[in-house]
Amino acid sequence: MCCRGLGSVSEAEGIVAMMSAMRVRMGVDGFGCLAYLYASAGMDARVAELEESMEQFGFSARKGAFFENLVRGFVKRGSLDAASETVLRAVREGALFEGEEAFEEMVSGFVGAGRVKDLAVLIESAAVEESIGFRITRACVRLGMLDRAHAILDEMHARGCPINVGVYASIIDAYVAERRTAEAAHLVSEIASRGLRLPRITLDSLVDASMSAQDFKSAFSVFRDMRESLSEEELKPGYLAIMTGLAENRRPELMSAFLDEVHRDHRLGIATHDWNSIVHAFCKNGWLKDAKRTHKRMVVLGFAPNNQTYLFADRGVRVGGEVLRRAFAVDRGEEARVFNDGEA
């Protein structure tokens, strides 16, 4: 039974009377529909009676739908404070909402009334239930109000509220979807400074989006900020995404700088083949002096060149032409092996 769509209290009560005469018991949904109608009509005394009846029917443990419908009714009536108080009551009683419609309607109501800051106040007051902040910011995102979600986050910072990582994740995911990678990366820096950890899927999607948009600065920033908090399994995909993306975009100089920064991290398992990829990339670009410097750098750091290193060097020299044939001067007597073609 649900007469919420009718918006008529009299019709709803008529159906309830008919059900009673037929000895048909009203279920939880029926109580929720009546709660919505009474709340939207300003019939607060009837709401109290309805809640008492619900408890008498043995539905005390299933009041989430009741509170959810009350919130929606209060928002429709424009009683935003009553809606907020109902959310807090639901939190205190452990009666969580099943759907997202109530939060979306609350967000629309508060934003429409110019009361975005009050949403942050509500999240702070309901801090014992961490999902409230996440569901409110996610509602903003779902309604196309991403900047409002960030405004709520800023207000929470200003108030010194504890912020659940889910609040950050919902906003970052939305920024990624809109290709606003620099703003997302800024939030990751903020999260890292607070000692929080984002879900791996959020980090991976942000790194991938940054590389796709050629926003290499943001990709580096995200990897750097979250590196210490990640396990080997979590860290490797981001590293590979960055190195692969840089290679595809023909940016060996950035590959070299990135590898130079992270090569000591044993979790990444950096080996000769990583340096070889940079040598190869420099050679493909015809930047043989840079390839030579990379070769020397890998040797200094203790990464032994192998046949693949010299194969890439040889191909680069052939492309580079006679003038650059000795730009890649191989140490330890390996020059003959690399440059023997045409040099005998």
C-alpha positions, 0 to 999 in steps of 0.5 A: 500500500502506498498513496504517496503519489496521490498526495492525499491524506484522506485517500490514504486513510480511506485505504487504511480503513478499508484494509482494517475492515478486511483485516489486512495488516498494514506493512512497513511500506504502508507506514512509510507512505503515511509518514511521508503524507503526514510530514508533508502536510504538517500533521506532526501529531499524526506522525507521532501517533503513527510511530507509536502504532508502528511500534505496537505492530512490532516494527520497531526494528524496521524504522529506517523506511519510516524515518526515510519517508519522514525526511522526504515529507519534511523536505517537500514541506520545506521543513529542512530543520525537521528533516535534519533532526530526523536524520539524527534520530535515525542515526541515534536509533541505528535505523539507516536509510536503505535508498538514496532518494532522501539524501538527494531530496535533502541536498536539493532542498538545502542547496535551493535554500542556500544552506549548503553549510548546514549540510556540513553541520549535519554531517558533523552532528551525525559523525558517529555514523560515517556513511552520512557524510559519504551519502550526502556528498554522493547525492551532490555528485549524482545531482550534478552538484560536484562543486557543492560537494567540494564546498561541503568538504571545505566547510567541514575542514573549516569546522575541524570535522573528522572526514571519512575517506568515503567523502573524499573518494566520492568527490575524487571519483566524480572529478576523474569522471569529468577529467578534472585530474588536477583538482582530484590530485590536490585532494589526494595530497590533502588525504595523504597529509591527514594519514588517510588511505584511498581505495586502490580502485580510486587511485588507479583510475585517477592515475589512468585518467591523468595519463590519458589527459597527459596531465603527468604532473598530477599522475606523479603527484598522486603516486608520490603522495600515496606511495608510502601507504601502499603495499607492493600489490597496490603500488605496482599498477600505478607505476606501470601505468605511468611508465607505459603512458610516458613511453606511449607519449614519447616522453623519455625524459620524464620516464628517466626523472620518474625512475630516478625518483622511485628506483630505491623502492624495493616494492617496485622491483626495479630492474635492468629492463626498466632502464632499458625501456628508457634507453629504447625511448630515447633512441627512438626519439634520436636523443642518443646523448640522453640515452648515453646518460641513462646508460651511465646512470643505470651503471652507477646505480648498480643496474648491469646493462644486458644484451637488450640494452645494447640492442636498443643502443645499436638500433638508436645509433643506426637511426641516428646516422654516422655523426652520432655513431659514437654518442653512445659510448659503451663502457667496459669494452662493450663498444665492439659488440654494439657498433661492429656493423660497418666498423670492422 
